[in-house]
Amino acid sequence: MSDVVFGIDFSGSKNAGDSIWLTQAESCEQDWRIEKCLSARDEAGRRRDLVYGWLIKMINNIEPIAVGLDFTFGLPAWALTAESWRARLDEVNDWDSPDAMRSHCLERLPEAGHDRRKTESKHIGGLRGYGWLLKTQTYYGLTEFLPLLLEKTDAVVKPMDESNAPTMAIEVYPGATLAELDLEREGYKQERASHYDTRERNLDGLVGQGYHLDSEVRRNALCNDDALDSVVAAVATARAVENDFAVEEERYDPLEGYIYA
């Protein structure tokens, strides 16, 4: 029986549907076929609550073995006090906004000695989840989407949840996956001709490494960098499945979460 995975390029904005894309990939003998790349706006509209509900519906209907989500699954260990990842997920709800979360982290930062999670090592990279650019995505991912996922589906979150389930949810970072595959993590995120060319080279590189792209998937990913990120998120998720969700212990803190690249 073949495995199905989802890769989701996530957003926490009020009109999240403008940015969220969902890619579906299915194992095919030794390779993977990337067969769908769907715009949340086209499928569910723009509003964050409607789009999150659509994502949950897709997960329940298809029951993928794994779902890779491109947002931060935790904050640095020093930012919170709870002694388990699930309890820390609840603790984030103590703040009533992304700005309140960010302010708290910045207040704690001087005594922390470092500003990032262990999983955000030098070769993985990435921005701080509580930083200016990612604060909204992180906040609503932690306070709205993950609780909804855990309540409305049979999913568990790896590697923090040790048990298995029909669906495993994981944190992914497309930029890190592109680097791991020796592709181009920079220069594809805008709409100039050069960025289009970079997206094309990245897609060709994925095909060369055994990821077969349906024509509509390729077209969407060439025209939209968020769509490409969802494709790469699906690739990262497929790689995690192939490796049985193994982690690099030197960059894993069970309180903070883990990036699968």
MARSENU-527869 format. One record per residue (C-alpha): x, y, z; residue number from 1; residue in one letter. Coordinates in steps of 0.02 Angstrom, whole numbers, plus 50000, padded with zeros to 5 digits. Layout:
N
rec c1:X&c2:Y&c3:Z&vovo:NUM&voza:a;
...
END
This chain:
261
rec c1:50000&c2:50000&c3:50000&vovo:1&voza:m;
rec c1:50069&c2:50171&c3:49953&vovo:2&voza:s;
rec c1:50096&c2:50311&c3:50079&vovo:3&voza:d;
rec c1:50022&c2:50485&c3:50058&vovo:4&voza:v;
rec c1:50099&c2:50642&c3:50135&vovo:5&voza:v;
rec c1:50047&c2:50824&c3:50140&vovo:6&voza:f;
rec c1:50160&c2:50976&c3:50135&vovo:7&voza:g;
rec c1:50080&c2:51138&c3:50193&vovo:8&voza:i;
rec c1:50151&c2:51312&c3:50170&vovo:9&voza:d;
rec c1:50071&c2:51395&c3:50320&vovo:10&voza:f;
rec c1:50011&c2:51570&c3:50367&vovo:11&voza:s;
rec c1:49940&c2:51650&c3:50522&vovo:12&voza:g;
rec c1:49875&c2:51807&c3:50439&vovo:13&voza:s;
rec c1:49693&c2:51860&c3:50447&vovo:14&voza:k;
rec c1:49676&c2:51816&c3:50262&vovo:15&voza:n;
rec c1:49781&c2:51659&c3:50275&vovo:16&voza:a;
rec c1:49703&c2:51586&c3:50119&vovo:17&voza:g;
rec c1:49803&c2:51709&c3:50014&vovo:18&voza:d;
rec c1:49965&c2:51620&c3:50062&vovo:19&voza:s;
rec c1:49926&c2:51441&c3:50114&vovo:20&voza:i;
rec c1:49956&c2:51300&c3:49989&vovo:21&voza:w;
rec c1:49936&c2:51112&c3:50016&vovo:22&voza:l;
rec c1:50036&c2:50986&c3:49915&vovo:23&voza:t;
rec c1:49995&c2:50801&c3:49912&vovo:24&voza:q;
rec c1:50126&c2:50669&c3:49868&vovo:25&voza:a;
rec c1:50110&c2:50480&c3:49856&vovo:26&voza:e;
rec c1:50246&c2:50348&c3:49864&vovo:27&voza:s;
rec c1:50272&c2:50255&c3:49701&vovo:28&voza:c;
rec c1:50389&c2:50105&c3:49714&vovo:29&voza:e;
rec c1:50557&c2:50188&c3:49759&vovo:30&voza:q;
rec c1:50503&c2:50365&c3:49714&vovo:31&voza:d;
rec c1:50367&c2:50492&c3:49754&vovo:32&voza:w;
rec c1:50236&c2:50567&c3:49640&vovo:33&voza:r;
rec c1:50184&c2:50744&c3:49684&vovo:34&voza:i;
rec c1:50008&c2:50746&c3:49618&vovo:35&voza:e;
rec c1:49915&c2:50895&c3:49691&vovo:36&voza:k;
rec c1:49961&c2:51074&c3:49737&vovo:37&voza:c;
rec c1:49807&c2:51165&c3:49800&vovo:38&voza:l;
rec c1:49779&c2:51348&c3:49841&vovo:39&voza:s;
rec c1:49685&c2:51369&c3:50004&vovo:40&voza:a;
rec c1:49604&c2:51527&c3:49937&vovo:41&voza:r;
rec c1:49533&c2:51432&c3:49788&vovo:42&voza:d;
rec c1:49474&c2:51287&c3:49897&vovo:43&voza:e;
rec c1:49413&c2:51375&c3:50055&vovo:44&voza:a;
rec c1:49421&c2:51564&c3:50039&vovo:45&voza:g;
rec c1:49532&c2:51690&c3:50126&vovo:46&voza:r;
rec c1:49482&c2:51690&c3:50311&vovo:47&voza:r;
rec c1:49600&c2:51603&c3:50431&vovo:48&voza:r;
rec c1:49465&c2:51504&c3:50521&vovo:49&voza:d;
rec c1:49390&c2:51438&c3:50359&vovo:50&voza:l;
rec c1:49559&c2:51389&c3:50290&vovo:51&voza:v;
rec c1:49614&c2:51300&c3:50450&vovo:52&voza:y;
rec c1:49449&c2:51206&c3:50448&vovo:53&voza:g;
rec c1:49480&c2:51154&c3:50267&vovo:54&voza:w;
rec c1:49654&c2:51090&c3:50310&vovo:55&voza:l;
rec c1:49582&c2:50984&c3:50450&vovo:56&voza:i;
rec c1:49448&c2:50918&c3:50333&vovo:57&voza:k;
rec c1:49581&c2:50870&c3:50205&vovo:58&voza:m;
rec c1:49682&c2:50779&c3:50337&vovo:59&voza:i;
rec c1:49530&c2:50682&c3:50398&vovo:60&voza:n;
rec c1:49471&c2:50640&c3:50222&vovo:61&voza:n;
rec c1:49638&c2:50582&c3:50151&vovo:62&voza:i;
rec c1:49721&c2:50521&c3:50312&vovo:63&voza:e;
rec c1:49901&c2:50552&c3:50256&vovo:64&voza:p;
rec c1:50035&c2:50457&c3:50351&vovo:65&voza:i;
rec c1:50119&c2:50624&c3:50385&vovo:66&voza:a;
rec c1:50086&c2:50811&c3:50370&vovo:67&voza:v;
rec c1:50231&c2:50932&c3:50359&vovo:68&voza:g;
rec c1:50192&c2:51110&c3:50415&vovo:69&voza:l;
rec c1:50303&c2:51259&c3:50381&vovo:70&voza:d;
rec c1:50290&c2:51351&c3:50547&vovo:71&voza:f;
rec c1:50379&c2:51349&c3:50714&vovo:72&voza:t;
rec c1:50313&c2:51212&c3:50830&vovo:73&voza:f;
rec c1:50387&c2:51288&c3:50988&vovo:74&voza:g;
rec c1:50484&c2:51428&c3:51070&vovo:75&voza:l;
rec c1:50659&c2:51421&c3:51147&vovo:76&voza:p;
rec c1:50666&c2:51325&c3:51310&vovo:77&voza:a;
rec c1:50701&c2:51483&c3:51408&vovo:78&voza:w;
rec c1:50542&c2:51570&c3:51347&vovo:79&voza:a;
rec c1:50418&c2:51458&c3:51440&vovo:80&voza:l;
rec c1:50409&c2:51368&c3:51607&vovo:81&voza:t;
rec c1:50303&c2:51211&c3:51576&vovo:82&voza:a;
rec c1:50398&c2:51047&c3:51584&vovo:83&voza:e;
rec c1:50327&c2:50959&c3:51430&vovo:84&voza:s;
rec c1:50300&c2:51010&c3:51249&vovo:85&voza:w;
rec c1:50111&c2:50986&c3:51259&vovo:86&voza:r;
rec c1:50099&c2:51089&c3:51419&vovo:87&voza:a;
rec c1:50203&c2:51225&c3:51338&vovo:88&voza:r;
rec c1:50081&c2:51226&c3:51193&vovo:89&voza:l;
rec c1:49945&c2:51270&c3:51318&vovo:90&voza:d;
rec c1:50058&c2:51400&c3:51400&vovo:91&voza:e;
rec c1:50070&c2:51501&c3:51240&vovo:92&voza:v;
rec c1:49884&c2:51537&c3:51261&vovo:93&voza:n;
rec c1:49929&c2:51646&c3:51411&vovo:94&voza:d;
rec c1:49970&c2:51781&c3:51284&vovo:95&voza:w;
rec c1:49826&c2:51863&c3:51193&vovo:96&voza:d;
rec c1:49919&c2:51914&c3:51036&vovo:97&voza:s;
rec c1:50076&c2:51885&c3:50931&vovo:98&voza:p;
rec c1:50145&c2:52050&c3:50998&vovo:99&voza:d;
rec c1:50123&c2:51994&c3:51178&vovo:100&voza:a;
rec c1:50216&c2:51833&c3:51140&vovo:101&voza:m;
rec c1:50356&c2:51928&c3:51056&vovo:102&voza:r;
rec c1:50371&c2:52055&c3:51198&vovo:103&voza:s;
rec c1:50385&c2:51916&c3:51327&vovo:104&voza:h;
rec c1:50523&c2:51830&c3:51230&vovo:105&voza:c;
rec c1:50620&c2:51991&c3:51205&vovo:106&voza:l;
rec c1:50608&c2:52027&c3:51393&vovo:107&voza:e;
rec c1:50681&c2:51856&c3:51433&vovo:108&voza:r;
rec c1:50813&c2:51862&c3:51297&vovo:109&voza:l;
rec c1:50954&c2:51956&c3:51387&vovo:110&voza:p;
rec c1:50970&c2:51823&c3:51522&vovo:111&voza:e;
rec c1:50949&c2:51677&c3:51401&vovo:112&voza:a;
rec c1:51122&c2:51684&c3:51323&vovo:113&voza:g;
rec c1:51057&c2:51632&c3:51152&vovo:114&voza:h;
rec c1:50909&c2:51679&c3:51047&vovo:115&voza:d;
rec c1:50859&c2:51522&c3:50952&vovo:116&voza:r;
rec c1:50797&c2:51345&c3:50976&vovo:117&voza:r;
rec c1:50922&c2:51203&c3:50973&vovo:118&voza:k;
rec c1:50848&c2:51136&c3:50811&vovo:119&voza:t;
rec c1:50886&c2:51300&c3:50722&vovo:120&voza:e;
rec c1:51069&c2:51255&c3:50705&vovo:121&voza:s;
rec c1:51187&c2:51346&c3:50588&vovo:122&voza:k;
rec c1:51163&c2:51228&c3:50441&vovo:123&voza:h;
rec c1:50973&c2:51225&c3:50461&vovo:124&voza:i;
rec c1:50955&c2:51413&c3:50479&vovo:125&voza:g;
rec c1:50786&c2:51496&c3:50489&vovo:126&voza:g;
rec c1:50716&c2:51649&c3:50575&vovo:127&voza:l;
rec c1:50665&c2:51660&c3:50757&vovo:128&voza:r;
rec c1:50485&c2:51605&c3:50781&vovo:129&voza:g;
rec c1:50450&c2:51752&c3:50896&vovo:130&voza:y;
rec c1:50537&c2:51875&c3:50780&vovo:131&voza:g;
rec c1:50450&c2:52016&c3:50689&vovo:132&voza:w;
rec c1:50425&c2:51921&c3:50526&vovo:133&voza:l;
rec c1:50363&c2:51756&c3:50598&vovo:134&voza:l;
rec c1:50274&c2:51805&c3:50759&vovo:135&voza:k;
rec c1:50098&c2:51798&c3:50685&vovo:136&voza:t;
rec c1:50127&c2:51633&c3:50596&vovo:137&voza:q;
rec c1:50203&c2:51556&c3:50753&vovo:138&voza:t;
rec c1:50068&c2:51622&c3:50870&vovo:139&voza:y;
rec c1:49919&c2:51561&c3:50770&vovo:140&voza:y;
rec c1:50004&c2:51399&c3:50726&vovo:141&voza:g;
rec c1:50031&c2:51362&c3:50911&vovo:142&voza:l;
rec c1:49869&c2:51432&c3:50981&vovo:143&voza:t;
rec c1:49744&c2:51389&c3:50844&vovo:144&voza:e;
rec c1:49803&c2:51263&c3:50716&vovo:145&voza:f;
rec c1:49898&c2:51134&c3:50819&vovo:146&voza:l;
rec c1:49763&c2:51126&c3:50954&vovo:147&voza:p;
rec c1:49632&c2:51106&c3:50817&vovo:148&voza:l;
rec c1:49735&c2:50969&c3:50735&vovo:149&voza:l;
rec c1:49755&c2:50874&c3:50899&vovo:150&voza:l;
rec c1:49571&c2:50893&c3:50943&vovo:151&voza:e;
rec c1:49490&c2:50856&c3:50774&vovo:152&voza:k;
rec c1:49606&c2:50723&c3:50701&vovo:153&voza:t;
rec c1:49697&c2:50566&c3:50757&vovo:154&voza:d;
rec c1:49866&c2:50650&c3:50731&vovo:155&voza:a;
rec c1:50014&c2:50654&c3:50848&vovo:156&voza:v;
rec c1:50161&c2:50774&c3:50836&vovo:157&voza:v;
rec c1:50333&c2:50700&c3:50806&vovo:158&voza:k;
rec c1:50457&c2:50682&c3:50880&vovo:159&voza:p;
rec c1:50387&c2:50757&c3:51041&vovo:160&voza:m;
rec c1:50245&c2:50629&c3:51050&vovo:161&voza:d;
rec c1:50329&c2:50459&c3:51067&vovo:162&voza:e;
rec c1:50175&c2:50361&c3:51013&vovo:163&voza:s;
rec c1:50124&c2:50334&c3:50833&vovo:164&voza:n;
rec c1:49956&c2:50369&c3:50753&vovo:165&voza:a;
rec c1:49873&c2:50360&c3:50582&vovo:166&voza:p;
rec c1:49944&c2:50533&c3:50546&vovo:167&voza:t;
rec c1:50105&c2:50610&c3:50610&vovo:168&voza:m;
rec c1:50122&c2:50800&c3:50606&vovo:169&voza:a;
rec c1:50297&c2:50872&c3:50590&vovo:170&voza:i;
rec c1:50381&c2:51042&c3:50575&vovo:171&voza:e;
rec c1:50471&c2:51071&c3:50411&vovo:172&voza:v;
rec c1:50572&c2:51214&c3:50337&vovo:173&voza:y;
rec c1:50580&c2:51216&c3:50146&vovo:174&voza:p;
rec c1:50738&c2:51322&c3:50140&vovo:175&voza:g;
rec c1:50833&c2:51193&c3:50242&vovo:176&voza:a;
rec c1:50768&c2:51051&c3:50134&vovo:177&voza:t;
rec c1:50824&c2:51138&c3:49975&vovo:178&voza:l;
rec c1:50997&c2:51156&c3:50051&vovo:179&voza:a;
rec c1:51000&c2:50973&c3:50105&vovo:180&voza:e;
rec c1:50962&c2:50924&c3:49924&vovo:181&voza:l;
rec c1:51098&c2:51041&c3:49856&vovo:182&voza:d;
rec c1:50968&c2:51153&c3:49776&vovo:183&voza:l;
rec c1:50946&c2:51343&c3:49791&vovo:184&voza:e;
rec c1:50871&c2:51406&c3:49954&vovo:185&voza:r;
rec c1:50892&c2:51589&c3:49905&vovo:186&voza:e;
rec c1:50828&c2:51692&c3:49760&vovo:187&voza:g;
rec c1:50660&c2:51609&c3:49723&vovo:188&voza:y;
rec c1:50540&c2:51704&c3:49835&vovo:189&voza:k;
rec c1:50490&c2:51850&c3:49724&vovo:190&voza:q;
rec c1:50416&c2:51878&c3:49552&vovo:191&voza:e;
rec c1:50563&c2:51936&c3:49447&vovo:192&voza:r;
rec c1:50619&c2:51832&c3:49298&vovo:193&voza:a;
rec c1:50774&c2:51777&c3:49393&vovo:194&voza:s;
rec c1:50666&c2:51709&c3:49536&vovo:195&voza:h;
rec c1:50558&c2:51615&c3:49411&vovo:196&voza:y;
rec c1:50717&c2:51539&c3:49339&vovo:197&voza:d;
rec c1:50774&c2:51486&c3:49513&vovo:198&voza:t;
rec c1:50606&c2:51404&c3:49547&vovo:199&voza:r;
rec c1:50623&c2:51311&c3:49382&vovo:200&voza:e;
rec c1:50798&c2:51248&c3:49426&vovo:201&voza:r;
rec c1:50736&c2:51191&c3:49597&vovo:202&voza:n;
rec c1:50591&c2:51096&c3:49520&vovo:203&voza:l;
rec c1:50706&c2:51015&c3:49393&vovo:204&voza:d;
rec c1:50820&c2:50968&c3:49537&vovo:205&voza:g;
rec c1:50678&c2:50883&c3:49630&vovo:206&voza:l;
rec c1:50632&c2:50784&c3:49475&vovo:207&voza:v;
rec c1:50813&c2:50731&c3:49457&vovo:208&voza:g;
rec c1:50808&c2:50662&c3:49634&vovo:209&voza:q;
rec c1:50656&c2:50552&c3:49607&vovo:210&voza:g;
rec c1:50509&c2:50668&c3:49642&vovo:211&voza:y;
rec c1:50389&c2:50660&c3:49495&vovo:212&voza:h;
rec c1:50286&c2:50818&c3:49469&vovo:213&voza:l;
rec c1:50116&c2:50819&c3:49387&vovo:214&voza:d;
rec c1:50102&c2:50959&c3:49258&vovo:215&voza:s;
rec c1:49981&c2:51065&c3:49359&vovo:216&voza:e;
rec c1:50092&c2:51051&c3:49513&vovo:217&voza:v;
rec c1:50240&c2:51112&c3:49413&vovo:218&voza:r;
rec c1:50141&c2:51256&c3:49340&vovo:219&voza:r;
rec c1:50079&c2:51315&c3:49510&vovo:220&voza:n;
rec c1:50252&c2:51302&c3:49589&vovo:221&voza:a;
rec c1:50333&c2:51398&c3:49446&vovo:222&voza:l;
rec c1:50207&c2:51539&c3:49460&vovo:223&voza:c;
rec c1:50197&c2:51554&c3:49650&vovo:224&voza:n;
rec c1:50338&c2:51538&c3:49777&vovo:225&voza:d;
rec c1:50217&c2:51487&c3:49916&vovo:226&voza:d;
rec c1:50159&c2:51344&c3:49806&vovo:227&voza:a;
rec c1:50340&c2:51291&c3:49782&vovo:228&voza:l;
rec c1:50368&c2:51297&c3:49970&vovo:229&voza:d;
rec c1:50222&c2:51178&c3:49994&vovo:230&voza:s;
rec c1:50298&c2:51060&c3:49865&vovo:231&voza:v;
rec c1:50464&c2:51063&c3:49957&vovo:232&voza:v;
rec c1:50371&c2:51040&c3:50122&vovo:233&voza:a;
rec c1:50296&c2:50881&c3:50050&vovo:234&voza:a;
rec c1:50470&c2:50823&c3:49998&vovo:235&voza:v;
rec c1:50536&c2:50856&c3:50174&vovo:236&voza:a;
rec c1:50390&c2:50756&c3:50244&vovo:237&voza:t;
rec c1:50423&c2:50611&c3:50126&vovo:238&voza:a;
rec c1:50605&c2:50611&c3:50181&vovo:239&voza:r;
rec c1:50551&c2:50604&c3:50364&vovo:240&voza:a;
rec c1:50438&c2:50456&c3:50327&vovo:241&voza:v;
rec c1:50579&c2:50365&c3:50238&vovo:242&voza:e;
rec c1:50691&c2:50393&c3:50389&vovo:243&voza:n;
rec c1:50555&c2:50338&c3:50512&vovo:244&voza:d;
rec c1:50552&c2:50514&c3:50589&vovo:245&voza:f;
rec c1:50729&c2:50495&c3:50657&vovo:246&voza:a;
rec c1:50810&c2:50652&c3:50730&vovo:247&voza:v;
rec c1:50985&c2:50721&c3:50745&vovo:248&voza:e;
rec c1:51003&c2:50717&c3:50933&vovo:249&voza:e;
rec c1:51126&c2:50862&c3:50937&vovo:250&voza:e;
rec c1:50990&c2:50981&c3:50876&vovo:251&voza:r;
rec c1:50838&c2:50913&c3:50967&vovo:252&voza:y;
rec c1:50765&c2:50978&c3:51130&vovo:253&voza:d;
rec c1:50596&c2:50893&c3:51167&vovo:254&voza:p;
rec c1:50532&c2:51055&c3:51246&vovo:255&voza:l;
rec c1:50564&c2:51158&c3:51089&vovo:256&voza:e;
rec c1:50517&c2:51051&c3:50939&vovo:257&voza:g;
rec c1:50618&c2:50989&c3:50791&vovo:258&voza:y;
rec c1:50638&c2:51039&c3:50609&vovo:259&voza:i;
rec c1:50636&c2:50896&c3:50484&vovo:260&voza:y;
rec c1:50736&c2:50946&c3:50332&vovo:261&voza:a;
END
